[in-house]
Amino acid sequence: MRAPYLQVGGNEQFRMLSENNFLYDNSMPTPQNDPPLWPYTLEFISTQTCVLPPCPTQSFPGIWEIPMVDYLDFNSTYCNEVDNCAFPKDKNEAVDFLMTNFNRHYRSNRAPFPLHLRPRWFYEAHYTIEAMEEFLEKLENMDDVYLVTMTQAIKWMQMPTRLMDIKDFAPWKCDPPESSTPLCDRPTRCGYYNITIHPNSEEHPGERWFNTCADRCPLEFPFTGNPNGDERV
């Protein structure tokens, strides 16, 4: 879970997580980024620096903490979310920022590199979308880098698997979940072009795609203000 505004709730929050069978918390920033701090369990009392108290002061067996490892921007300022860092002046600077912070993890202790960012990073300028796409393409072309969820990262830490065997690592497989009741036999694929809704704009329109069990696609891309995708007048 992520605490609102990163305001951790101390022992009370973590007791709630334990009682309700949560797996992890991801609310505690840390400037320990060189080398980066690995996720850890709360089998023992946390020794992570408490940036936004109250932090847990007891052990909570079974709960993981995935620390929000700080980024370092071009002003040498620590920031715990991408959109809190100094805003890049262009696409190249945005890509460089992402790669520099990623490499701090990749070239040191290989602690998982988190991507913490909110939509506003994309609202400020169109080139941040292009920068993120290029960054992800770079990672995709690396044979020993995988994009996984936080739960999947924890599963690997619980069951470390060699790179040569990772394709058979069940928690990372992309097999569709088994379901006795299919949503529909023939889903309809809907595509919409020249979308100008954020984070796109009139100058940089984009595409939107989704599947539906309806007989036909909505005339317009469904969005706030037009949830049914009715034809606009």
Residue, then its C-alpha position, 0 to 999 in steps of 0.5 A: m500500500r501507499a500512504p496518502y501524501l507519504q504520511v506513514g501511520g506508525n505502528e498503527q498503520f503497520r498493525m492494520l497491514s498485518e491484521n488484514n494480510f497486506l504483503y508490503d508497504n511502499s510509503m517510506p522515502t529514503p535518501q540511501n541511494d548510493p548504494p540503493l536500499w533493498p526491500y526488506t521484511l519487518e521481521f525485525i525493527s526497521t533501521q531505515t531513516c525515518v523521513l516522515p514520522p511516525c514510522p514503525t518502531q516495532s517488528f511486524p512479521g510477514i510485512w515487507e517495506i519497499p523503500m522509496v529510494d530517492y532520485l537525484d536530479f540535475n540540481s543534485t537534489y534528492c526527490n522521492e517522486v519523479d515529478n518532484c524533481a527538477f523538471p527536464k528542459d527537453k526530451n534528452e535531459a528527461v531520458d538522461f535523468l531516468m537512465t542516470n538514476f536507473n544506472r545507480h541501481y543497475r551498476s551497484n547492488r542491483a536493488p530494484f529500481p522503482l518508478h514513482l511518478r504522478p500524471r503531472w510529470f506528463y502534463e507539463a510537456h509532451y516530450t516527457i511521454e516520448a522520453m519515458e517511451e525511449f527509456l522503457e525501450k532501452l530497458e526492454n533491450m537489456d537481456d538482464v532487466y525485467l519490468v515487474t510489479m512490486t509483488q513480483a519483485i518480492k516473490w523473486m526475493q523470496m525465491p531467488t532464481r538464476l537469470m538462465d531460469i527466469k523464463d520459467f519463474a512462475p510469478w513472472k509469467c504472463d500467462p492469462p489467469e484461468s477463469s471458468t467463466p470467460l468474459c465473452d467469446r468474441p471481444t470487440r477491439c476498439g481503437y480511437y485516433n487523434i485523441t487530445i485528452h491529457p497527457n496528449s494535446e492538440e499538438h501531440p494527439g495519441e491513440r487509445w485502445f480497449n476491448t469490450c464485450a459490447d456488440r459495437c464500440p462507442l462512437e467516441f472514446p469514453f472519458t470523464g464527461n462522456p463515460n458512454g462514448d456517445e457521439r458529440v454534437 
